Amino acid sequence: MATPESESFVRTFARGLRVIEVMGQSTGRQSIAQISEAADLPRTVIRRLLLTLIDLGFVGADEKDYWLTPKVLRLGMTYLYTLPFWRQSQLVMEELGTRMKQSCAVSVLDAPDIVYIQRFHTKHILAFSPSMGTRLPAHTVAMGKVLLAGLSDTLFDAYLDSAELTSLTPRTVTDKKQLREVIAQARAQGYVWSDGQYDESICGLAVPIRNVSGETTAAINVSLLSGEFTQEEAVKQFLPLLKLAASRLLKEQS
């Protein structure tokens, strides 16, 4: 793996991607000064990178401000198109959500977060509405724990070494030993139930989506109001449907 100190690391390319990333984290148009501060790079460097990105069509500009163009979507969509099941996932999610009469989603791991890549919602139960690209801390939600359970021991250890297990509610698991036990249980039972760890009013049940080699490539969940279902009730009512949906998406990868 190339590091910033290695000869194979292309610093200019990395800086260009950094500029796109920080511009995407803010709404509206931005000045060179704003982008420079967000990217922690000199204004002269930012100016050269922006001119290159303008020539490539990824950035638009007027006399003083800069903004990302729709061409940037190609970068994200390219990733989604590499997921064999993604094109079929919308139909599967619609059928799953309709049968359960509950909101459901698919996410992938970009440690330390999960990233939503598909969502079907029947009702708004969060203060905000997660959509494609939304990130949540992996240790706080059921899909995150399912995805962490799919890591090898080496990768999970590396995650624990670097992760900051921030407490979002009094129920959030922040002890690394306890999280290791939760992940071991998730591996053994093949699903995760999480209640009130990201938002005290929300609970969720999640299962892995695996490829033909048995590797976890994504997770699928159902989101519920905390207190509306016990774990036993949720597992009985929703786990078979989640597993069926996951198996359908597995077939798309075979």
C-alpha positions in Angstrom: 0.0 0.0 0.0 1.3 3.4 -1.0 1.8 5.9 1.8 2.5 9.7 1.6 6.1 8.9 2.3 6.5 6.3 -0.4 7.8 6.8 -3.9 4.6 5.4 -5.4 2.4 8.0 -3.7 1.2 10.6 -6.2 0.8 13.7 -4.1 -0.8 15.9 -6.7 -3.4 13.3 -7.5 -4.2 12.8 -3.8 -4.5 16.6 -3.4 -6.9 16.8 -6.3 -9.2 14.1 -4.7 -9.0 16.0 -1.4 -10.2 19.2 -3.1 -13.2 17.3 -4.5 -13.9 15.7 -1.2 -13.9 19.0 0.8 -15.9 20.8 -1.8 -18.5 18.1 -1.5 -18.8 18.5 2.3 -20.1 22.0 1.9 -23.2 23.4 0.2 -23.2 26.2 -2.3 -20.3 27.9 -4.0 -16.9 28.4 -2.3 -14.0 30.7 -2.6 -10.4 29.6 -2.9 -9.8 30.8 0.7 -12.6 28.6 1.9 -11.4 25.5 0.0 -7.8 26.2 1.1 -8.9 26.2 4.8 -11.0 23.1 4.5 -8.3 21.1 2.6 -5.5 22.5 4.7 -3.5 23.3 1.5 -1.9 26.6 0.3 -4.1 28.8 -1.9 -1.5 28.7 -4.7 -1.9 24.9 -4.7 -5.7 25.1 -4.5 -5.7 27.5 -7.5 -3.7 25.1 -9.7 -5.8 22.1 -8.7 -9.0 24.0 -9.4 -7.9 25.1 -12.8 -7.1 21.4 -13.6 -10.5 20.3 -12.3 -12.2 23.0 -14.4 -10.4 21.8 -17.5 -11.5 18.2 -16.7 -15.1 19.3 -16.2 -15.4 18.4 -12.5 -15.5 22.0 -11.3 -17.4 25.1 -12.5 -16.3 28.7 -11.7 -17.1 32.4 -12.0 -15.0 35.4 -11.2 -14.6 34.5 -7.5 -16.3 31.2 -6.6 -16.1 27.5 -7.5 -18.5 24.6 -7.3 -18.6 20.9 -8.2 -20.4 19.9 -11.5 -22.6 16.9 -12.0 -19.7 15.2 -13.7 -18.4 14.4 -10.1 -21.4 12.0 -9.8 -19.6 9.7 -12.3 -17.0 9.0 -9.6 -19.5 7.8 -7.1 -21.7 6.0 -9.6 -18.7 4.1 -10.9 -18.3 2.5 -7.5 -22.0 1.6 -7.3 -21.9 0.0 -10.7 -19.1 -2.2 -9.6 -21.5 -3.8 -7.0 -23.2 -6.6 -9.0 -26.3 -6.4 -6.9 -26.8 -2.7 -6.9 -29.0 -2.3 -10.0 -31.4 -4.9 -8.6 -31.3 -3.6 -5.0 -33.9 -0.9 -5.6 -36.6 -3.4 -6.6 -35.6 -5.8 -3.8 -35.8 -2.9 -1.3 -39.2 -1.7 -2.5 -40.6 -5.2 -2.2 -39.0 -5.8 1.2 -40.2 -2.5 2.6 -43.7 -3.0 1.3 -44.0 -6.4 2.8 -42.6 -5.3 6.2 -44.4 -1.9 6.1 -41.2 -0.5 7.6 -38.2 1.5 6.3 -35.1 -0.5 5.2 -31.7 0.2 3.7 -28.5 -1.2 2.3 -25.1 0.0 3.3 -21.4 -0.7 2.9 -18.5 -0.2 5.2 -16.1 2.7 4.8 -14.5 2.4 8.3 -15.1 3.9 10.7 -18.5 4.6 9.1 -21.2 2.9 7.1 -22.4 4.5 3.9 -26.0 4.2 2.7 -26.1 3.1 -0.9 -29.9 2.3 -1.1 -32.9 3.1 1.0 -36.6 2.6 1.0 -38.6 4.4 3.6 -42.3 4.1 4.5 -42.2 6.6 7.3 -39.8 9.1 8.7 -38.6 7.9 12.1 -35.3 9.8 12.3 -35.0 13.6 12.8 -33.2 13.5 9.5 -33.8 11.2 6.5 -30.7 9.1 5.6 -30.2 9.0 1.8 -27.6 7.6 -0.6 -24.2 8.7 0.7 -25.3 9.3 4.3 -22.7 8.2 6.8 -23.2 6.8 10.3 -20.6 5.6 12.8 -20.4 1.8 12.3 -20.3 1.0 16.1 -23.6 2.7 16.7 -26.0 0.9 14.3 -27.0 -2.7 13.5 -25.7 -2.5 9.9 -22.4 -1.3 11.1 -21.9 -4.1 13.5 -22.9 -6.6 10.8 -20.3 -5.1 8.5 -17.7 -5.1 11.2 -18.5 -8.8 11.9 -17.7 -9.5 8.2 -14.1 -8.2 8.6 -11.2 -10.6 9.1 -9.7 -10.6 12.6 -6.8 -8.6 11.3 -8.9 -5.9 9.8 -11.2 -5.8 12.8 -8.3 -5.4 15.1 -7.0 -2.5 12.9 -10.4 -0.9 13.1 -10.5 -1.2 16.9 -6.9 0.3 17.2 -7.9 3.4 15.2 -11.6 3.9 15.9 -12.9 6.5 18.3 -16.0 4.9 19.8 -18.0 8.1 20.4 -21.0 7.9 22.7 -24.1 9.3 21.0 -26.6 8.0 23.5 -26.3 6.4 27.0 -26.7 3.0 25.3 -23.9 3.4 22.8 -21.2 0.7 23.1 -18.0 2.6 23.6 -15.9 -0.1 25.4 -13.7 -1.9 22.9 -13.8 -5.2 24.8 -17.6 -5.1 24.9 -17.7 -4.2 21.1 -15.5 -7.2 20.4 -18.0 -9.4 22.3 -20.9 -7.9 20.3 -19.1 -8.6 17.0 -18.3 -12.2 18.1 -22.0 -12.7 18.8 -22.9 -11.2 15.4 -20.6 -13.6 13.6 -22.2 -16.6 15.5 -25.8 -15.7 15.0 -25.7 -14.1 11.6 -27.6 -10.9 12.4 -27.5 -7.9 14.8 -30.1 -6.2 16.8 -29.3 -2.7 18.0 -31.5 -0.5 20.2 -31.1 3.1 20.9 -27.3 3.3 20.3 -27.4 5.9 17.6 -30.7 7.5 18.5 -32.6 6.6 21.6 -35.9 6.4 19.7 -34.6 4.0 17.0 -33.8 0.3 16.9 -32.8 -1.9 14.0 -32.2 -5.4 12.8 -29.6 -6.1 10.1 -28.1 -9.1 8.2 -25.1 -9.4 5.9 -25.2 -9.5 2.1 -22.5 -11.9 1.1 -20.9 -12.8 -2.3 -20.5 -16.2 -3.7 -17.3 -16.6 -1.7 -19.1 -16.0 1.6 -17.5 -12.6 2.1 -19.7 -9.8 3.5 -20.0 -7.1 0.8 -22.9 -5.1 2.3 -25.6 -5.1 5.0 -29.4 -4.8 4.8 -31.6 -3.7 7.7 -35.0 -2.7 8.9 -35.4 0.4 11.1 -38.0 0.5 13.8 -39.3 2.8 16.5 -37.7 1.8 19.8 -40.3 0.1 22.1 -42.6 -0.8 19.1 -41.0 -4.2 18.9 -39.0 -6.3 21.3 -35.9 -8.0 19.9 -37.7 -11.4 20.0 -40.7 -10.0 18.1 -38.5 -8.2 15.5 -36.4 -11.3 14.9 -39.5 -13.5 14.5 -41.3 -11.1 12.2 -38.5 -9.5 10.1 -35.4 -11.7 10.1 -36.7 -14.3 7.6 -37.7 -11.4 5.2 -34.3 -9.8 5.6 -32.5 -13.0 4.9 -34.6 -13.7 1.8 -33.8 -10.2 0.5 -30.1 -10.8 1.2 -30.2 -14.1 -0.6 -31.8 -12.5 -3.7 -29.0 -10.0 -3.8 -26.5 -12.8 -3.4 -27.9 -14.4 -6.6 -27.1 -11.1 -8.4 -23.5 -11.6 -7.6 -23.3 -15.2 -8.8 
